[in-house]
Amino acid sequence: MDESSFMAIIKEALGSYPLSPAIAHAIRFMFMNNYESMAIINDHGEIEFLDRLSEKAFGAPHGTARGRQAREIIPTSGLPDVLQTGKPHIGKIFNVKGRQRIVSRFPVFWDGRPVSVFGRVLLASLEELERVRHESQRLRNKVITVQEKILGEHQATYVFDNILGTSGKIQQTKFLAMKMADSDADILIYGESGTGKELFAHAIHNQSRRSTKPFVKVNCPAIPIELAESELFGYEKGAFTGARKGGKLGKFEIAQGGTIFLDEIGSLPISIQSKLLRVIQEREIERLGSQKLIRLNIRVIAASNIDLRALVDQAKFRDDLLYRLSKAVLKLPPLRERPEDIPTYISNYMKVIGRNKGISNEVLVHLIKYFWPGNVRELINTLEQSNFRASPNEEIRPAHLPEEVRAADRSSVEDNSSPEGSLRSRIEETEKKCIANALRITKRNKRKAAQYLGIQRSLLYNKMKKYDLDKDVL
């Protein structure tokens, strides 16, 4: 094969790229660089080329290796094996004068048969490669540590099993919330203070496909107006006086891949609502002091204890933001609409604090009749106060209740225009429902039902007889 044929092969390899000085120098570098060693053998296993570093390493004077069998010069060479099998060796360990190197060997085919083999040896030692690997692992561990720290600080705690209550209203609400959790739609939760908006947000996140990612809580009323934008969207280094040296991630960026929970979203100023609308709509943010857009993969759960439509009418909330947030709306029922759940909360609280003595039947009536403007949170607070006032070995009696609960109860009796019997009948009907519900849940195990209701077993027997609940069929 003459030189014109060699040039034809090179030009064929270059294709549409003409042979230029830059390419010629690059080819020269491939054969003479100090980073890789190269050897080429022909189809007879004879050395056609050995770079100078290899000649020096294996004691061959310059140019004298050509025409000799590969293993005459390099006793452990794997080039003949590749020639025989036609299969490459990639990333193999090769010992060069007691030092381990990384080698790759490639067969070169022409008309379907191997015509040569060339090998390339990385001159970096395994020790150097191990150092690079360790450095890479160190950086990877650092990233993992940061991720774990974020997850540790921003994790959802509660699941749907933590949401207590057996009433039809709370069960329907849980069922709807579970359906929402299975989707990826943004959610707006309505509920009075103390109804468990954050509890539901936790549970929805933990049942969603984002459960292993951050759950970032934002208490909107607690954010100072002047810091709201930087808290939510972050800022770059030097964005403003007093900014952190390295900048700061915003809440939305921290929630990447997970869920951001905006509690009491109605308290955000209109100026922030405008930017929030764009973030929710476009799923991208721009830090303060930056022009770089950061794409977001998040779910937004917002909550409010007031009707945001009323704020829209007062020009305190953007109507377009409301429409964006309310693709899925979850309304939590207040405690006064489900008094049959009160014994459940009482029983659970007594178990948590380990109180042996429960509450008297009169206290249960007081608690069922009370309006509960603070809902479950106020009920727990009431039980906490009553527990401190009562001695460990006595039942909680009406005298142990906070004055406002007792006063409200007296007021409801005094203000009621219906006959006393009508009021008493409503109380007894609610009491009957609570006892029937406890018996159903405990499968008529009276000891467990009494514990569930927080009353003595003898009182339960009397009430069951009074309300004709002592039969096997409820």
Residue pairs with C-beta under 8 A, 6 or more apart in sequence:
7 19
10 19
11 19
14 23
17 23
30 38
31 38
31 49
31 51
32 51
32 52
34 53
34 123
35 122
35 123
35 124
36 120
36 121
36 122
36 123
37 51
37 53
37 54
37 57
37 120
37 121
37 123
38 49
38 50
38 51
38 54
38 118
38 119
38 120
38 121
39 47
39 49
39 50
39 51
39 54
39 70
39 74
39 77
39 79
39 118
39 119
40 47
40 48
40 49
40 50
40 116
40 117
40 118
40 119
41 47
41 48
41 70
41 79
41 80
41 83
41 116
41 117
41 118
42 48
42 115
42 116
43 83
43 113
43 114
43 115
43 116
45 69
45 70
45 79
45 80
45 83
46 66
46 67
46 68
46 69
46 70
47 65
47 66
47 67
47 68
47 69
47 70
47 73
48 66
48 116
49 66
50 58
50 60
50 65
50 66
50 73
52 62
53 123
54 60
54 74
54 121
55 61
55 62
55 64
55 65
57 96
57 97
58 73
58 74
60 73
65 73
69 80
70 77
70 79
70 80
71 77
71 80
76 94
76 95
77 119
78 89
78 92
78 94
78 103
78 105
78 119
79 105
79 117
79 119
80 117
81 89
82 88
82 89
82 105
82 106
82 107
82 117
82 119
83 107
83 114
83 117
86 107
86 109
86 114
87 107
88 104
88 105
88 106
88 107
89 103
89 104
89 105
90 104
91 102
91 104
92 102
92 103
92 104
92 105
93 100
93 101
93 102
93 103
93 126
94 100
94 101
94 102
94 103
94 121
95 101
96 121
99 125
100 125
100 126
101 121
101 122
101 123
101 124
101 125
101 126
102 121
102 122
102 124
102 126
102 129
103 119
103 120
103 121
103 122
104 119
104 120
105 117
105 118
105 119
105 120
106 117
106 118
106 119
107 114
107 116
107 117
108 114
108 115
108 116
108 117
108 118
109 115
122 129
150 214
150 254
151 213
151 214
154 214
154 215
154 216
154 217
154 254
154 255
154 258
155 214
155 215
156 201
156 202
156 203
156 205
156 206
156 211
156 215
156 259
157 202
158 199
158 202
158 203
158 206
159 202
159 203
159 206
159 207
160 174
160 177
160 178
160 203
160 207
162 199
162 202
162 203
163 170
163 174
163 196
163 199
163 200
163 203
164 341
164 344
164 345
164 348
165 171
165 338
165 341
165 344
165 345
166 340
166 341
166 344
166 437
166 441
167 333
167 338
167 340
167 341
169 333
169 337
169 338
170 333
170 338
170 341
173 200
173 330
173 331
173 332
173 333
176 330
177 200
177 203
177 204
177 330
178 207
180 187
180 204
180 328
180 330
181 203
181 204
181 205
181 207
181 208
182 207
182 208
183 328
184 208
184 209
184 210
184 299
185 299
185 327
185 328
186 280
186 299
186 300
186 301
186 302
186 324
186 325
186 327
186 328
187 201
187 204
187 299
187 300
187 301
187 302
187 327
187 328
187 329
187 330
188 301
188 302
188 303
188 304
188 308
188 325
188 326
188 327
188 328
188 329
188 330
189 197
189 200
189 201
189 301
189 302
189 303
189 304
189 329
189 330
189 331
189 332
190 303
190 304
190 305
190 307
190 329
190 330
190 331
190 332
191 197
191 200
191 303
191 305
191 331
191 332
191 334
192 305
192 332
192 334
192 373
192 375
193 305
193 374
193 375
193 377
194 335
194 372
194 374
194 375
194 376
194 377
194 378
195 332
195 333
195 334
195 335
195 375
195 376
196 332
196 375
196 376
197 263
197 303
197 305
197 332
198 217
198 261
198 263
198 303
200 330
200 332
201 215
201 259
201 261
201 263
201 301
201 303
202 215
204 259
204 301
205 211
205 215
205 258
205 259
205 261
205 299
205 301
206 215
208 259
208 299
210 257
210 258
210 259
210 299
213 255
213 256
213 257
213 258
213 259
214 254
214 255
214 256
214 257
214 258
214 259
215 255
215 258
215 259
215 261
216 251
216 252
216 254
216 255
216 258
216 259
216 260
216 261
217 261
217 263
218 231
218 232
218 251
218 260
218 261
218 262
218 263
219 263
219 264
220 262
220 263
220 264
220 265
220 266
220 267
220 268
221 264
221 267
223 231
223 232
223 268
225 269
225 272
228 268
228 269
228 272
229 272
229 275
229 288
230 239
230 240
230 243
230 248
230 250
230 288
231 250
231 251
232 250
232 251
232 252
232 272
232 276
233 250
233 252
233 253
233 275
233 279
233 285
233 286
233 287
233 288
234 247
234 248
234 249
234 250
234 252
234 253
234 285
234 287
234 288
235 243
235 247
235 248
235 250
235 287
235 288
235 289
235 290
236 243
236 247
236 287
236 288
236 289
236 290
237 243
237 244
237 245
237 246
237 247
237 289
238 289
239 247
239 287
239 288
239 289
239 290
240 288
240 289
243 289
247 287
247 289
250 285
250 287
251 260
252 260
252 279
252 285
252 296
252 298
253 285
253 287
253 294
253 296
255 298
256 296
256 297
256 298
257 297
257 298
258 298
258 299
259 298
259 299
259 300
259 301
260 298
260 299
260 300
260 301
261 301
261 302
261 303
262 268
262 300
262 301
262 302
262 303
263 303
264 303
264 304
264 305
265 302
265 303
265 304
265 308
265 325
266 304
266 306
266 308
266 311
266 316
266 317
268 276
270 316
270 317
270 318
273 317
273 318
273 321
274 318
276 321
277 318
277 320
277 321
277 324
279 285
279 296
280 300
280 321
280 324
280 325
281 324
283 295
283 296
283 297
283 298
284 293
284 294
284 295
284 296
285 293
285 294
285 296
286 292
286 293
286 294
287 294
300 325
302 325
308 317
308 322
308 325
308 326
309 322
311 317
312 318
312 319
312 322
334 372
334 375
335 341
335 342
335 372
335 375
335 376
335 379
336 371
336 372
339 368
339 430
339 434
340 430
340 433
340 434
340 437
342 364
342 367
342 368
342 379
342 434
343 364
343 434
343 437
343 438
343 452
343 453
343 454
344 452
345 376
345 379
345 380
346 358
346 359
346 364
346 367
346 379
346 383
346 453
346 454
347 358
347 451
347 452
347 453
347 454
349 380
349 383
350 358
350 454
353 387
355 387
355 392
356 392
356 393
357 390
357 392
357 393
357 394
357 395
357 396
358 395
358 396
358 451
358 453
358 454
358 455
358 456
359 367
359 386
359 395
359 396
359 454
359 455
360 395
360 396
360 397
360 398
360 455
361 431
361 455
361 459
361 463
362 397
362 398
363 386
363 395
363 396
363 397
363 398
363 400
363 401
364 431
364 434
364 453
364 454
364 455
365 427
365 431
366 398
366 401
366 405
366 406
366 409
367 379
367 382
367 405
368 427
368 430
368 431
368 434
369 409
369 412
369 427
370 405
370 408
370 409
371 408
372 378
372 379
374 381
382 401
382 402
382 405
383 396
385 400
385 401
385 402
386 396
386 400
386 401
386 402
387 396
389 396
389 399
389 400
390 396
390 397
390 400
395 456
398 406
412 423
413 420
413 423
416 422
416 423
428 467
431 463
431 467
432 467
432 469
434 453
435 449
435 453
435 460
435 463
435 464
435 467
435 469
436 467
436 469
436 474
438 449
438 452
438 453
439 446
439 449
439 464
439 469
439 474
440 474
441 449
441 452
442 448
442 449
442 452
444 472
446 457
446 460
446 461
446 464
447 457
449 460
450 456
450 457
450 459
450 460
453 460
461 470
463 469
464 470
